[in-house]
Amino acid sequence: MKEEARLGTSGTSSGFFTPRKNRPKASPKSTLPKGEEEAIRTIVHDFYITEKRRPTLNAILQKMKDSELSFSGNKNTLRKVLLKLGFRWKKTEDKQKVLMDSHDIRKKRIEYLKNLIRYKKEGRNIVYIDETAAKTDSKGKRLIIVHAGGKSGFVPNALLIFPSGSKSGDYHHDMNYENFSKWLETQVLPNLPPRSVLVVDNASYHNVKLLQMPVSSTRKEEMIRWLQDKNIKHDPSLTKPELYEIIKQNKSKNITNKIDHLVEQYGHVILKLPPYHPEFNPIEKIWALVKNWVASRNVTFKLNDVANLAREKFEAIGVAEWSKICEHVEKTENEYIEKSIF
């Protein structure tokens, strides 16, 4: 009615104006550095393990202030942060709420730690892979840095540094499966000891599927062909919903990521970090060392100069520093195992 009044009755057919949606933007207060995410998780767990009491939002906020974290939000913002970190409020028998890791997060953490323990007992070389971004000037120009290393130091010739081309502000947009797999195949895999374990996070380009799984709308003939290719027992006379149910039951056994397949061809395996657990990845500490060192010496604010500073620092980080950081991570892993939060 308002639009009709605006257009009037002149007989023009200019049409109605469609207002743009105002989409809510994530508050910067609810976005924290990985190191602080780790600190918040530790604060929550310490309530149960050390203090033997249930955490409340007020109590967590106070602990965060005492820890001098950069978080400046209120209780509502903290609630959003905790949800992002995989925490959920659960009702107990006495109707009180307790803050716990979600079932899915706990399950993935248990699987990760069990697999890691098994691989270490087998004497395998554990290699941690990650990427980060380093600012070069006040205008927001950044360098993307990709590297791999472990207790034995950096993987030889694995360092990759290139300027960011992303306008989104998220450095993950500079990497995709093609770029990552090319780096992995040319600079990492040829330089690894036999039967290494490559630990990666859950970035989207680490999870590109090798084969497309049938969906409910897939043609029946294609469903049957997929089941035949996988040697899965089925009756071709079944209806589409019945065939799809068989596919779903066998889905987890037949999904292979391209990265996993590529790494297995070289005799290695991929191990995925559990979500929201940067404290399990020692290369996070390496990034901090490099960035702080570069920032203290960056006087020209030029891309090439910053890249050269980063290379200089990477060359200076040896086995001793890597070993020390890995031992700290192992201590954290043992705490999860020993303190009933495995």
C-alpha positions in Angstrom: 0.0 0.0 0.0 2.9 2.3 0.8 4.5 1.6 -2.5 1.2 2.2 -4.4 0.9 5.6 -2.7 4.5 6.4 -3.7 3.9 5.5 -7.3 0.6 7.3 -7.5 -2.1 6.6 -10.1 -0.4 8.1 -13.1 -0.7 4.8 -14.9 3.0 4.3 -15.1 4.2 0.7 -14.9 7.5 1.2 -13.1 6.8 -1.7 -10.8 7.4 -2.2 -7.1 10.7 -1.6 -5.4 12.2 -4.6 -3.5 14.1 -3.5 -0.4 17.4 -5.1 0.3 17.6 -7.4 3.3 19.7 -6.2 6.2 21.6 -9.4 7.1 23.0 -9.5 10.6 26.8 -9.4 10.7 28.9 -11.3 13.2 30.0 -9.1 16.1 33.8 -8.6 16.1 33.5 -9.2 19.9 32.5 -12.8 19.2 35.5 -13.5 16.9 38.6 -14.4 18.9 42.1 -15.5 18.0 42.8 -19.2 18.1 45.0 -18.8 21.2 42.1 -17.2 23.1 39.7 -19.9 22.0 42.1 -22.4 23.5 42.2 -20.3 26.7 38.4 -20.2 27.0 38.1 -24.0 26.6 40.7 -24.5 29.3 38.8 -22.1 31.6 35.6 -24.1 31.2 37.3 -27.5 31.7 39.1 -26.2 34.8 35.8 -25.5 36.6 35.0 -29.2 36.5 38.6 -30.7 36.8 40.3 -28.3 39.2 37.6 -26.4 41.1 35.0 -29.2 41.1 32.1 -26.8 40.4 29.7 -26.0 37.6 30.7 -22.9 35.4 28.2 -20.1 34.9 28.5 -17.3 32.3 29.3 -14.8 35.0 32.0 -17.0 36.5 33.5 -17.6 33.0 33.5 -13.9 32.3 35.3 -13.2 35.5 37.9 -15.8 34.8 38.5 -14.3 31.4 39.0 -10.9 32.9 41.4 -12.3 35.4 43.3 -14.0 32.5 43.5 -10.6 30.7 42.0 -12.0 27.5 41.0 -9.5 24.8 37.3 -10.4 25.0 35.2 -7.3 25.7 31.7 -8.7 25.1 28.8 -9.3 27.5 27.2 -12.5 28.6 25.1 -12.8 25.4 28.3 -12.5 23.3 30.1 -15.0 25.5 27.2 -17.4 25.0 27.7 -17.1 21.2 31.4 -17.7 21.5 30.8 -20.9 23.6 28.4 -22.2 21.0 30.9 -21.5 18.3 33.5 -23.6 20.3 31.1 -26.5 20.3 29.9 -26.2 23.9 26.2 -26.9 24.8 24.1 -26.5 27.9 22.7 -29.8 29.1 20.0 -30.3 31.8 20.8 -32.6 34.7 18.5 -34.7 36.8 18.2 -31.9 39.3 17.0 -29.5 36.5 20.2 -27.5 36.6 22.2 -26.7 33.4 25.8 -27.7 32.9 28.1 -26.6 30.1 29.6 -29.4 28.1 31.3 -30.1 24.8 28.8 -31.3 22.3 28.6 -35.1 21.7 30.0 -34.7 18.2 33.0 -32.7 19.4 33.8 -35.2 22.2 33.5 -38.1 19.7 35.9 -36.5 17.2 38.4 -35.6 20.0 38.4 -39.2 21.3 38.9 -40.6 17.8 41.7 -38.2 17.1 43.6 -38.9 20.3 43.1 -42.7 20.0 44.5 -42.7 16.4 47.4 -40.4 17.4 48.3 -42.7 20.3 48.3 -45.7 17.9 50.4 -44.0 15.3 53.0 -42.9 17.8 53.2 -46.4 19.2 53.9 -47.6 15.6 56.8 -45.2 15.5 55.4 -43.1 12.7 56.6 -39.6 11.9 53.9 -37.0 12.8 53.8 -34.0 10.6 51.5 -31.0 11.2 50.3 -28.9 8.3 48.6 -25.5 8.4 48.4 -22.1 6.7 48.2 -18.6 8.1 48.2 -14.9 7.0 50.7 -12.2 7.9 49.9 -8.5 7.6 52.4 -6.4 5.7 51.0 -2.9 6.1 48.2 -0.8 7.5 46.2 -1.1 4.2 45.5 -4.8 4.9 47.9 -6.3 2.4 48.8 -9.8 3.5 51.1 -12.8 2.8 49.8 -16.3 2.9 52.2 -18.7 4.5 51.9 -22.5 4.3 54.3 -24.9 6.0 54.7 -28.4 7.6 56.7 -29.7 10.4 56.9 -31.8 13.6 59.2 -33.0 16.3 62.0 -33.4 13.8 61.7 -29.9 12.6 60.3 -28.4 9.4 59.8 -30.6 6.3 62.6 -29.7 3.9 61.6 -27.3 1.1 57.9 -27.2 2.3 57.7 -23.5 2.9 55.2 -21.6 0.6 54.7 -17.8 0.8 52.6 -15.9 -1.7 50.6 -12.6 -1.6 46.9 -12.8 -0.8 44.5 -12.1 -3.6 41.4 -12.4 -1.5 39.1 -9.3 -1.0 36.9 -11.1 1.5 39.3 -10.6 4.5 39.4 -14.4 5.0 42.8 -15.8 4.0 41.2 -19.3 3.6 39.8 -18.0 0.4 43.3 -17.9 -1.1 43.6 -21.6 -0.8 41.6 -24.3 -2.7 42.0 -28.0 -3.4 44.1 -27.4 -6.6 46.6 -25.0 -4.9 46.8 -27.1 -1.7 47.2 -30.5 -3.5 49.9 -29.0 -5.9 51.9 -27.8 -2.9 51.4 -31.1 -1.1 52.5 -33.2 -4.0 55.5 -31.1 -5.1 56.9 -29.7 -1.8 55.8 -32.0 1.0 55.1 -35.6 0.1 58.5 -36.2 -1.7 60.3 -35.0 1.4 58.7 -37.1 4.1 60.0 -40.3 5.8 58.1 -43.5 4.9 54.6 -44.0 6.5 54.3 -40.5 7.9 51.0 -39.1 9.4 49.9 -35.7 8.1 47.8 -33.8 10.7 45.4 -31.3 9.0 42.5 -29.2 10.2 39.0 -29.2 8.8 39.3 -26.6 6.1 36.9 -27.2 3.1 39.7 -27.9 0.7 40.9 -30.8 2.9 37.4 -32.4 2.5 36.8 -32.4 -1.3 35.3 -35.8 -2.1 36.9 -38.2 -4.5 33.6 -39.6 -5.7 30.2 -37.9 -5.7 27.8 -39.8 -3.5 24.2 -40.4 -4.8 21.5 -38.2 -3.2 17.8 -38.8 -2.8 17.1 -37.1 -6.2 19.7 -39.2 -8.1 18.2 -41.4 -10.8 17.5 -45.0 -9.8 19.8 -46.3 -12.6 22.7 -44.3 -11.2 22.0 -45.5 -7.7 22.1 -49.1 -8.9 25.3 -48.4 -10.8 26.9 -46.9 -7.7 25.9 -49.9 -5.5 27.3 -52.3 -8.2 30.6 -50.4 -8.4 31.0 -50.6 -4.6 30.0 -54.4 -4.6 27.2 -53.6 -2.1 24.5 -56.2 -1.9 21.1 -54.9 -3.2 18.0 -55.9 -5.1 17.6 -53.9 -8.3 13.8 -54.2 -8.1 13.7 -52.1 -4.9 12.3 -48.6 -5.1 14.4 -45.5 -5.1 13.8 -44.7 -1.4 14.7 -48.3 -0.5 17.9 -48.1 -2.6 18.8 -44.8 -1.1 18.4 -46.2 2.4 21.0 -48.9 1.5 23.3 -46.2 0.2 23.0 -44.1 3.4 23.8 -47.2 5.5 27.0 -47.7 3.5 27.9 -44.0 3.0 30.5 -43.6 5.8 32.4 -46.7 4.5 32.7 -45.4 0.9 33.5 -41.7 1.3 37.1 -40.9 0.4 38.5 -37.4 0.3 40.9 -36.5 -2.6 43.6 -35.4 -0.2 43.4 -38.7 1.7 43.6 -40.6 -1.6 46.6 -38.5 -2.8 48.5 -39.0 0.4 47.8 -42.8 0.6 49.4 -43.2 -2.9 52.7 -42.1 -1.3 52.3 -44.5 1.6 51.2 -41.9 4.2 47.9 -41.2 6.0 45.9 -38.1 6.9 44.7 -37.5 10.4 42.1 -34.8 11.0 42.2 -32.5 14.0 39.0 -32.4 16.1 37.1 -29.1 15.5 37.9 -26.1 17.8 41.1 -27.7 19.2 44.1 -25.5 17.9 45.9 -26.5 21.1 46.5 -29.9 19.5 48.5 -28.3 16.6 52.0 -27.2 17.5 52.4 -25.2 14.3 50.1 -22.7 15.8 52.8 -21.8 18.2 55.3 -21.6 15.3 53.1 -19.1 13.6 53.1 -16.9 16.7 56.9 -17.0 16.9 57.3 -16.0 13.3 54.6 -13.3 13.2 55.9 -11.6 16.4 59.5 -11.7 15.1 58.5 -10.3 11.7 56.3 -7.5 13.2 59.1 -6.3 15.4 61.4 -5.9 12.4 59.0 -4.8 9.7 60.1 -1.2 8.9 59.5 -1.0 5.2 56.0 -2.6 5.1 56.7 -4.1 1.7 55.6 -7.5 0.6 59.0 -8.8 -0.5 60.7 -7.5 2.6 58.2 -9.1 4.9 58.4 -12.4 3.0 62.2 -12.3 3.4 61.9 -11.7 7.1 59.5 -14.6 7.5 61.9 -16.9 5.6 64.8 -15.8 7.8 62.9 -16.6 10.9 61.7 -20.0 9.6 65.3 -20.9 8.9 66.3 -20.0 12.4 63.6 -22.3 14.0 65.3 -25.6 14.5 64.6 -29.1 15.9 65.1 -27.9 19.5 62.2 -25.3 19.3 59.9 -27.7 17.5 60.6 -30.5 20.0 59.9 -28.2 22.9 56.6 -27.0 21.4 55.6 -30.6 20.5 56.3 -31.7 24.1 53.9 -28.9 25.3 51.2 -30.2 23.0 51.7 -33.8 24.2 51.3 -32.5 27.7 47.9 -31.0 26.7 46.9 -34.2 25.0 47.7 -36.2 28.1 45.7 -33.8 30.3 42.6 -34.5 28.1 43.2 -38.2 28.5 44.1 -38.3 32.2 41.5 -35.7 33.5 38.4 -37.5 32.4 37.7 -35.3 29.4 39.1 -37.8 26.8 
